[in-house]
Amino acid sequence: MTVRVQESDFDISAEIAALRAGNPKIGAIASFIGVVRDLNEGDAVSTLTLEHYPGMTEKSIEDIITQARGRWQVMDALVIHRIGTLKPLDQIVLVVVSSGHRGDAFAACEFIMDYLKTRAPFWKKEQTSNGARWVDARASDDAAAQRWRQ
């Protein structure tokens, strides 16, 4: 399990290759990449600034991965979340899950991403044509995470 919160960009191909290196038991890898959009709530977005609480954020993400590993047959997982100021088209987050089978990999990847959106301590501020604004939690993100409750 690897969690990194960083300013620098990531190379998905290199990250997946490292995650699966030398493990012939892996039969499936599922991944998700989140990117900065140029439009939100009808306003043009020129930048997105992400802040976090060092130490707490990484621990929160590790806990999310641990929960996923308790539900599905996950061999390994990687989460990279960027911070700092990003522009439209920049990559924000990478979630990669390896498993013996695709169903476990897909479900765990989706679960991790849904919980990242609702439980990891990140704060997002958009710079729009109407000025800067903090991004509020979305009801749709809460609903997505809610479906995983047992």
Buried (B, 14 or more C-beta within 10 A) or exposed (E): EBBBBEEEEBEEEEBBEEBBEEEEEBEBBBBBEBEBEEEBEEBEBBBBBBEBBEEEBBEBBBBBBEBBBEEBBBBBBBBBBBBEBBEBEBBBBBBBBBBBEEEBBBBBBBBBBBBBBBEBEBEBBBBBEEEEBEBEEEEEBEEBBEEBEE
